[in-house]
Amino acid sequence: MQDVITMLQNLHRPRLMMRAARIGADQYRRGAHLPRLLGYGVLPRHGAALMRLMEIEATLEEQRTLSDAGYSMIRHLDVLIALVGEARVLRAAQHRGST
């Protein structure tokens, strides 16, 4: 099974969406963004949050590619911003742990 970082690296979305997500991730605040996306309560660890966000994003991507009437680009971007933000935190934590 692939690790979360590899799965994120293999995620291919339109360039403009990913650019917007990277820009938005600069302002990402876990405590404010994750509850809105994953539900309120105790926040999951970074790896678990990434896995849940990836499941949500896969559903949104399917809706986008099928031109589903219920698709929300704003929600999709919110999820991508959270994915990028959580991935940055996870990479930083892994980097700190390896030095």
C-alpha positions as CSV (number, residue, x, y, z in Angstrom):
1,M,0.0,0.0,0.0
2,Q,1.3,3.5,-0.9
3,D,2.0,5.9,1.9
4,V,0.0,9.1,2.1
5,I,2.7,11.4,0.7
6,T,3.1,9.2,-2.4
7,M,-0.6,9.1,-2.9
8,L,-0.7,12.9,-2.8
9,Q,2.2,13.2,-5.3
10,N,0.3,10.9,-7.7
11,L,-2.8,13.2,-7.4
12,H,-3.2,14.9,-10.8
13,R,-5.7,17.7,-11.0
14,P,-6.1,20.8,-13.3
15,R,-3.1,23.1,-12.9
16,L,-5.2,26.1,-12.0
17,M,-7.0,24.2,-9.2
18,M,-3.7,23.1,-7.7
19,R,-2.2,26.5,-8.0
20,A,-5.2,28.0,-6.1
21,A,-4.9,25.2,-3.5
22,R,-1.2,25.9,-2.9
23,I,-1.9,29.6,-2.6
24,G,-4.8,29.0,-0.2
25,A,-2.8,26.6,1.9
26,D,-0.5,29.5,2.9
27,Q,-3.5,30.7,5.0
28,Y,-4.5,27.2,6.1
29,R,-5.4,26.9,9.8
30,R,-6.2,23.3,10.9
31,G,-8.5,24.3,13.8
32,A,-10.6,26.5,11.6
33,H,-10.7,24.5,8.3
34,L,-10.8,20.8,9.3
35,P,-14.0,20.9,11.5
36,R,-15.9,22.5,8.6
37,L,-14.7,19.7,6.2
38,L,-14.6,16.7,8.5
39,G,-17.2,17.5,11.1
40,Y,-16.8,19.0,14.6
41,G,-15.3,17.2,17.5
42,V,-11.8,16.0,18.2
43,L,-9.5,16.6,15.2
44,P,-7.9,13.4,13.8
45,R,-4.1,13.1,13.5
46,H,-2.5,14.4,10.3
47,G,-2.3,11.1,8.5
48,A,-5.9,10.1,9.3
49,A,-7.1,13.6,8.3
50,L,-5.3,13.3,5.0
51,M,-6.9,9.9,4.3
52,R,-10.4,11.3,5.0
53,L,-9.7,14.4,2.9
54,M,-8.5,12.2,0.0
55,E,-11.7,10.2,0.2
56,I,-13.8,13.4,0.1
57,E,-11.6,14.8,-2.7
58,A,-12.0,11.6,-4.8
59,T,-15.8,11.9,-4.6
60,L,-15.6,15.6,-5.6
61,E,-13.3,14.8,-8.5
62,E,-15.7,12.2,-9.7
63,Q,-18.5,14.7,-9.6
64,R,-16.4,17.3,-11.4
65,T,-15.4,14.9,-14.2
66,L,-19.0,13.7,-14.6
67,S,-20.3,17.3,-14.6
68,D,-22.6,16.4,-11.7
69,A,-25.1,19.2,-11.0
70,G,-24.3,18.9,-7.2
71,Y,-20.6,19.6,-7.7
72,S,-19.2,22.5,-5.8
73,M,-15.9,23.9,-7.0
74,I,-15.6,26.0,-3.9
75,R,-15.9,22.9,-1.7
76,H,-13.4,21.1,-3.9
77,L,-10.9,23.9,-3.5
78,D,-11.5,23.9,0.2
79,V,-10.7,20.2,0.4
80,L,-7.6,20.7,-1.9
81,I,-6.4,23.5,0.3
82,A,-6.8,21.3,3.4
83,L,-5.0,18.5,1.6
84,V,-2.0,20.7,0.7
85,G,-1.9,22.3,4.2
86,E,-2.0,18.9,6.0
87,A,0.6,17.5,3.7
88,R,2.9,20.4,4.4
89,V,2.5,19.8,8.2
90,L,3.1,16.1,7.8
91,R,6.2,16.5,5.7
92,A,7.6,19.0,8.1
93,A,6.9,16.6,11.0
94,Q,8.6,13.8,9.1
95,H,11.5,16.0,8.3
96,R,12.0,17.0,11.9
97,G,11.8,13.4,13.0
98,S,14.5,12.3,10.5
99,T,17.1,14.9,11.6
